[in-house]
């Protein structure tokens, strides 16, 4: 039971860190041109 006092805050901290990283990536525009790479492979040089 004592391990829950360690694991619950640790998992909440990890979940918040993942959400912050995802929010940062969206805010920086990492997901803007997703289709561009898929179309680039079909074009001939």
Secondary structure as GFF3:
##gff-version 3
##sequence-region A 1 45
A	DSSP	alpha_helix	4	27	.	.	.	ID=ss1
A	DSSP	alpha_helix	34	40	.	.	.	ID=ss2
###
